[in-house]
Every structure is written in structure tokens, then in C-alpha cells.
Amino acid sequence: MLSLSSIITGIPETTPLFKTGEVHTFVIQNSLWTSYLVEHISMQQPALLVAPATSLERTYKRMKGVLQQEHLHFAEWKHTKHFKLKHAVAALERMAKQTPVIFLHLNFNDIDSYSKDVLKNEFNRELSFWAASRGKILFILIEGDISDTKVQAYLTLNSRFLQSLHFIYKSHSYWRWNVQFWFSGYSLSRWQWDLLETTNQLGHSSFLVQDRQSDLSMATRLGEHAAKFICENALSSNDFTPSIWQRFGSDFDLKSALQPGSDAIVIIGLRSREQLFNIAELVFHLRKFAGKYLRILVRAFDESLRIQDERFLISCGATLILPSEISTRSLLNLAETTTGFVYTHTLPESFNDIQVKEATLDVKGYLPPLDFCNAVLEYEKRAKKYQIDSLLIEANLATGLNPVALIRRFSSRRFGDLLTFADKKMYLYLHACRESDANNVVSINFGLPIKSIFKQEVRSSSHSKIIYLVEELKLNSDHSQAADLTLELNQLTTKTSSDAERKNDVDVHRGVKKAEYL
């Protein structure tokens, strides 16, 4: 039997154990969880990881030096033209003779490389029978997007053969572990855990179950008769407010007028984007103090505030973000309609946790491969969570173009338009860009028709696919030490500046008349 308590700190004691003869499926959106689960479960019992060559190599590289080889064995999953069920099970039987735990990795981000027969319920039924008869614990690790129709179809066909089904995905500043069901005899159970990730000095991650925000009820909720507060920075000098609204200044401690559990209304102004983090921190501490019933509205006066900034404020505890175009009278009326609001997000222990993980990135242009990968993964976290379109283009350059020349032509005004070069290919990431607009955006950024830039290209608009490809690029770049073109670009920039200075000096001298005796 295997316990989850050795994998996640804070798991309830009532959580069932993994028992021999059972099949458990995990749907994970990040490949790091494959390594993490395999690592910690194989520490309890010897295990075999069966995966395609690319996934196997990636997992092995990440785990190299972490585990002793005798704890974990690797086997490559190969596909033949004609799939035979009995031969596949017989091969698994031979490989798993000495290991009571088997991991079968299915990468739905690259599903075309799999035999269709593997995904049918006949194969999974045979696997469940085999695990039960041989006393094995079988874990099926599905890497892909939970909402992917192929993943959903697979689960619908095969859920009857499972003892548990787990979904692990990113939710705000936490990882969300959702145990959809767990069969123990004829009982049905459900859990949902918020996991806080911490990293030690060696770069190893660990996860702790967080308690959900408690229902603070010290104050009586008054609904329409609840106290109403508005900050001076949310009003113009000539704005009129009814007497039921209490004005307060920026130096006033609002906590002294509130109680935990209160459903009062608080309106705060945001005059410029430079104040974003200060206002966000104020909102965070108000929400932490008063609880989920407090209604916090932010009136944004700065038109440059992005949608990501608004969602950042909401993740810090705000109820609504309202634009300055709304009149003060409409603002107050709208605020009063929020009666009964309940804040449903889970806040971390400190504001710094949100600030680091939720703040928008202001990055654009060329980045070295590893920096590019880190930036794209950060952008994709937000894009996936907020359902923002994005695109990754992997391309071979047209004849006659070289990377440095193309980078120097790249002049995007949008943060999130990034490019890098690795393995003789260009990787171009366009954040908040629809696939239908990509050609126009690329042409504008480079000042060239798209046909004259790329010889061959592959485009990916699925968030899960982009994350998978970038993680692969990051892993390969980390091991191959992909070239950084920054130095070459800086040398060219310096040379160009020097040439321009010399040209200006020549132009000045051309306008100076020489003395007759010279």
C-alpha cells in the first residue's frame, strides 16, 4: 500500500491508501508533476516508468541524481503499425516482474504518436484485469489539458476501470488537486486541496495543503444597511456623496472601522498604474482582515490599466474594478447592488506570494533561450488562467536571412511579443494575440511580408501544447547551452552608434570652410 502523506504534507488521515490490484489515473497540466509523483511514490516501493522516448528522456534528465537507480526502472513505450493487445500486456508483464508499481505515461499534447488502440477501453480493461491478477498498483499519468475533448473522451470510456481519478492544475497562486472520485468498496468520496509550492536551496519542490479561508462571522451581515466607505482618491473635488457614505483619507486605518465578517462596502481609487502594487496590497490586507463578505471596489482612473492588472487586483481580494468613465452617482448605485457578494478565491499567507506569482511581466523582444522559456511560461500561466489567446511559432528562416539581422528588425510595441533562436530555428511567442491576427502582427513587427521571413513554420495556439513545447525547449537548452546572441547584438549596436557618430563628424566638417593658406 502507498500513502499520499509522503507526497503532500497536510493530507487528511482519512484519505485512503493506494492498494495492490488498483488502477489510479492522474490528469496533469504540467510535466513537472510527472517527475514529482514518480519520484515520491518510487521512494516507497520500487517502480517502473513506461513512457515514449521523448517523455522518458525528459523525466530521466529531471530526476537524474535524485533517486537511486534500484528504486526506479525506465522502459520505452514503442508503437507498431499493427497493435496486438496480448503482445502489449505480455511485454508489460516481462518489464514489471520485479516492480510492484507501474507508471504508464500518456502525453495527450502529442497524441498522434500513440496507437489509437491504446486509448480504447479494451486495452484499459485488460490493464485493470492484469493489475488485479498480478497484485500491481498501476498509475496512468495523462499529460494534457483537462478541458481537451480527447482527454475527456478517454476518461469517459475508461473511468469504470479506475479506483480514483485526480486532476492537478494551477489555480491562482496555488496548485489545485481535485480528487474527482475514489471507489473504496461501494463508497464514493470527493476532495479538493489547495497546495502551496515551496522550493528549497537545491531547487527541489514540496507541497503543503492549505486550509481554506475560514468563515469569519464575528460581525452581523447587514446587507443593504451595511456601512459604506469611500476613499477621497476615488472622488473628484466637486463630487457629491450622500450622507450614508463615509469619506476617509489615505492615512486612515480602515481596519479600525471594520470587523471580521463584515459585509461593508469600501471604494478605493487607483489614479495611476504606478500605484497598482500599493493599492493591491491594501486590498489584500483588508480582505485578509475582514473576510469573504467585505465588498471592495476599485475605481481605476488610469486608461493604461491592462486586463491582467484588473485580474491581479481581483486575485488580491477586490470585488469589482470599475473604470473612471462611470459617473460617481452610477458608481455608488452599482456598489449598492453588490449585496450578498461572497469572495470565493483563496488568498495565500502573504501579499508577496501573489506579487511574485501574479504580477504582469513587462518583457518584449529578443531573449536568450532559457530566459525566453521562463518568460513564456510565466505569460502562459496567466493566459491559460484568464483564457487569453496566445500563439507560438516555430520556424526555419527564409534563405538569405540570419538571426541577428532579423532580431534587429523586430520592433514590437506590445509586451509579451518575444523571440529567440535555438537549434537553428526561430521561436516567436505572441501573447494576447488571436491566431487569425498573427500574420498581420508578424508583418508589422518585422516590417516584412510573412512569406519572405519563414521558409517553414509550425504554429501552436493551445496553451497546453505551448507549455509542453517550451518546457521541451527549456530542457534541451539547459543541457545544450544554447547560444545567447545578446553579446553579438550589443557589439553591432555599439558599432552602429560609432559609425553614426563618425558620419555626423564628417557632415559637420563638410560645412566648415578651409583657410586659403591650407
N, C-alpha and C positions, 0 to 999 in steps of 0.2 A: 504493500500500500504506500501511496505517496501523499504528502501533505502540502497544501498551498502555503502554510505558515512559514516555510523555509524560503519561499519565493517572495512573498509580500508580507511586510511587517504590519500587524494590526488586523489580520484576518480573524473574524469571529470564530470561537472554538467550536461552534455548532456546524461549521462548514464541513460537508462530507469529504472523505478521503478518496483519492483515485485508487480503485481496486483492480486486481488482475481480472482479465476477461472483459474489460470495458473499453469503449471507444469514446474519445472526447475530441471535440473539434474547436479550434480557436480561429477566429477571423481577425486578422491583424492588419492595420493600415500602414505600419512602419516595420521594415525588415529588421530593425534593431531588436524587436520583441522576439523574433525567431531565435537569435543568438542568446537572448536573456533567458527564455524559457528552457531551451535545450541545455544551457549551462547549469541552471539551478536544479532542474529535475534530474539530470545525469549525475549530479553530486550525491543524490540519494540512492540511485540504483544505476547500474551500467545500462547504457542506451545506444541505439543505432539511429543515425540520421540518414534517411533516404531522400535524395533531392536531385534535381537536374544539375548538370555540371556547373553552370553559372552561379546558381544559388548556393551550391555546395562550396565552391571556391570562395565566395563572398563570406559565408558563415565561418569557414575554416580560418580565413585570414583574421576575422574579428576576434575569434576565440583562441588563436594561436598563443600559447604561453600561459593561458588562463587555466586550462584543465590538463590533468594528466591523461595521457593518451589511452590508458587502460580503462578509463571511465566512459569514454565515448568513441564510437566507431562510425565511420562515414562510408556510405555506399552511393554510387551514382545511379540515378534513375534514367535508363535509356529507353527509347521508343523505337519500335519496329513497325514496318509497313503493315504487317498483319498481326494484330493483337490477339493473344490467346490467354484467356482468363486463368486457366490451370497453370500455365507456364509462369505467369506473373506471380501467383501465390506461391508456387514451388520455389521460385527464386528468392522471394521474401523469406520463406521458411529456411532456406540454406543460409542466408545472411544473418538471420536473427536467432540462431541456435543458442548463442551464449549471452544474449541480451534480453532481459525481461521487458524492457521499454523500447518502443519503436516510434520514431517521428517520421511521418510522411509529409513532405513539404510540397504544396501545390501553389504555384505562382500564377494567379489569375491576371496579373499585369502582362503576362506573356503566354496566354493560354493557347495560342496557336501551335506552340511547340509540343503540346500534350496530345496524346491519343484521345479521341472522343470517347472511346470505350472506358477509359479510366474514370471519366466523370459520370458514367451511368450508374444507376443504383444496383445493377447486377454485381459490379466489381466491389462496391462498398458493402453490399450484403455478404459477399464471400469473405471480405476482410473482417467483418464483425464476427462471423462464424469461426474464422480461423483464430482470432484473438481469444474468443471464449474457450475454444477447444484446447489451445496451447497455453492458456494462462498468461497471456501477454497483456500489457497496457499499451493501447495504440492511441497516439495523438496525431490528429490530422491538422496541420498548420496551413491555413489558407491565407495567402498574402494578397490583398486586394481591397477595393473599396466596398464597404458594407452595402451601399446602395446599388452596386453593379448588378445588372439583371442576370448575368451569368452566375455570379455568386449566389444570388437569391434563388435561382433555378436549381443550382446544385444542392443547396440546403433544403429546399422544399422536397426534392426527390429522396434525399438521404437522411433526413432528420430522424426517421424511425429507428435507424441503426445506432443512434448515439445515446450515451448516458448524460452528456452535458454539452452545451453549446455556449461559447464565450465570444464576446465582441470586445476588442480592445482598441480604443481610438482616442485621439486628442480632443479634449473639451476644455476650451479656455486655457487656464494656466495649469490644469490638471490632466492626467490620463484617466479616462473613464473605462472601468472594467465592468461590463454588463454580462452577468450570467443569465442567459435568457431562460433556460430551464435546466433542471437537474433531476433525473429519474433515480430514485432510490426505492426499489420495490415498486409500489404503485403511487408514490407521493410525487408531488410537483412543487418545486421551490424556485424562487427568484431572488437575485441580489443585484445591487448596483453599487459599486465602490468608486470613490474619487481617490486617485492615487497621486501623491506628491513625489516628484522625482528629485533625488539628490545625487550629487556626483562627488566621489572622494578625490584625493590628490592624485591617484593613479588613473583617473578617468573612468572608473567603474561606477555604474549606476545602481541605485537601490530605490525601492518604492515603499511608501508608507500610506496606509489607509487613513484618510482624513474624515473626521466627524463632520456630519452635515451641520450647517448653521442652526443653532438651537432656536426654538420658537420663543423669543423673548416676549413676555406678556405682563410685565410689571405695570405698564400703563394701560388705561382703558382706551380702546379704539373708539373714536367719536364720529367717524365718517364725515358728514357734511359740516359738523360743528367742530372739527379738529382745528388746532391752531394753524395759522398761516403766516409764514415769514418770507420776506423778500429782501435781498441784499441791494444796497444802494448802487452797486456796479451793474445791476440788471435794469436800471432805470435811467432815463434822461432827466435833466434838471427840471423840466416842466411837466413831467409825468405825474398824473394824479392817481392815488391808490385809495380805495375805500378804507374806512377805519378798522375793519376786521383784519386788514393786512398789517403786520408789524414789520417796520423797516429796521434793518440793522446794518452796521458798517463792517468793513473788512477786518477790524480789530476786535470785533465782538465774538466771544466764545459761545457759539450756538448750543453746545452741549449743556450749558447751564440752564437753558430754557426747554430742553427736551428730556424725555425719559425713555429708557429702553422699552421697546414695544409700541412706541407712539406711532400714530398714522398721520402726523402733521405734514403740512406742505412746506417745502423750502425751495425758493427760486434763487439761483446764483447766476451771475453774469460772467461771460467769457469774452473779454474785449479784444484779445489778440491771441494768435497761436502760440506766442512765447509764454503765455500763462497756462498752457494746456496741462503741464505736469503739476503745477501748483493747485489748480482747480481740481484735477483728478485726485490728488492726494487728500484734499479737503473732503471731497465726495466720499472717498474710500473710508476715511475715519468716521464720518457721520454715519455711514451705512453700518460699519462695524459696531458703533456705539448703540445706535437706535434700533437696528434690526431690519427685518424684511418688509415692514408695513410703512415705514417712512417713505414719503413721496418727494424725490429730489429732481427738480427740473433745472436744466442748464440752458440759459439764453445766449446763443452764440452770435456775436456781432461781427466776427471776422469771416469774410466770404471765402478765404483760402482754407478754411477748415475742411478736411477731407472726410469721406465717409468712414475711413478706417479710424480717424480721430474720434468721430462720434461713437463708434462702436467700442473704442477704447474707454471712453467715459462711461458707457453703459456697463462694461465689464468691471469698472471700478465701483459701481453702485448707483449710477444715475438711472432715473426712471425714463425721462424723455430729454432729447436735445432739440431745442426749438430755435428756428432762425430769427434774425433780427427783423425780417420783413413783417412778422406778425405784430400787430399793434399791441400796446400794453393792455388795453381792455380785453382783446382776444386772448392774450397770454394768460391773464388772470382767470378768465372764464374756462379756458382749456385746462388750467391747473386744477380747478374745482371739479372737473369731470373725472379725475383720476381716483375718485373714491373707491375703496376696496382693492386698490393695487397691492400686489404681493411680489416682492423681488425674489426671483427663483434661482438666480445664479449662485454659485458657491464661491465665496471670497477666500483667498489664501490668508496665511497668518500675517503677512506684512505687505505693505504697498510696494516694496522693492521687487517682490516676486512678480507682480503684474507689470511694473515698469520695465523690467528686463525682458519679459516674455511677450508683452503686448504692444510696446511702443513701436510706431511705424518706422520703417527704415527709409532713410533719405539717401539712397545709393543709385547711381546710374553709370552707364558707360562700361569701359573695359575693366575687368578684374582678373587677376591670376586664377587659374583653375580651382584651387581649393577655396579661395575667397568667394569666387563665383558660386560654387556649390553651396557654401554656407549661407550666402545671401539669398539664393533662390529658395533654399529650404525654409528660411525664415519667412519669405514672401508667401510661399505656398501654404504655410500654416494658416496665415490669415485668409488667403484666397479660398482655401478649402472650407474654413470655418464660416466665412461670410458669403460663400457662393459667388466669388468674384472670378470672372473669366481670366484665363491666362494661357500662354502658348509657349512651347519650347520648340525651337527649330534646330535640327542637327543637319549640317550641310557641308558639302565639298565646294570649295570656291571655284568660280569660273576661271578658265585659262587666262593667264596674264595678271591675275590679282594675287597679291601677297597679304598675309595677315596684318602686318604693320600698316601698310597703305590703307587697308580697309578700316582699321581701328581709327586712324586719323580722320577718316571721312565721317565717322559715326558721330552725330551731334544731336542726340535726343534731349528734349526739354522735359521729359517725363521721368520721374523717379520710378525705378523698377524695370527700366529697359536696360538689360545687361548683356554683355557678350564676353566670351573667352575663346581660347583656342587650345585644343588638346587632341593628340592622336591624329594630327593633320586635318582636323575638322574644326569648323566653327560652331559654337553653341550660342544661340541667341534666345534670350528669355524676355518675353514681353508681358509684364504684369498689367492686369486690368485691361486686357485687350481681347476683343472678340476675334474668333478665327476668321470671320468674314472681313474684318478690317485690317488683317495682318499685312496683306500686300501693300496697301496704302501706307501703313505705318513704317514698314521696312524701307520703302522707296523714299519716304520723306527723311528718315533717319540717315540714310546713306547718300541721298541725293542722286541715286542711280535707279534705273528700272530694275525690278527684281530679277528679271530674266538674265541680266548682264552681271549679276552678283553670284548666283548659285548655279553650279553645274548639276548637282543632285541634292535633294533635301528630303527630310522626313519631319513631319510636324506632329506634335502631341499636344492635345488640349485637355486630356483627362488629368485631374490633379494626382490621382494615384500613379498614373503612368509617368508623369513628370517627376514625382518624388522618387520613383523607382529608378529612372534613368539617371537622375542627378546623384543619387546615392551610389550607383554603379560608377559614375564618372569620378566621384569623390574618392571612392575606394581605390580605383585604378590610378588616379592622380597621386594619391598619398604614397602608393608603392613605387610608382614610376618616376616621381618627382618631375611632373610635367613643367615645361618651360614657362618662365614668367617673362613676358615681353615688356614689363614696365620700364626696365633699365634702358632698353633699346629705344622705347618711345621717348623717354626723358632726354636721351642723347640727341635724338632727332629734333626735339623741341628746342634744346639749347642751341644746336647748330643753326636751326631756322631763325632763332632770335638774333644770333650773332650775324648771320648773313643780312638780316633786315637792318641791323644797326650799321653795318658797313655800307649798305646801299644808301641809307639815309645820309651818312657822312659824305659819300660821293656826290649825292644830289646837292648837298649844301655847298660843297666846294665848287661844283659846276656853276653856281650862281655868283662866285667871287671873282672879280676881275684881277688879273695879274698885273703887277707893276711893269712899266715899259722896259726897265733895265733887267728884268728877269727873263 
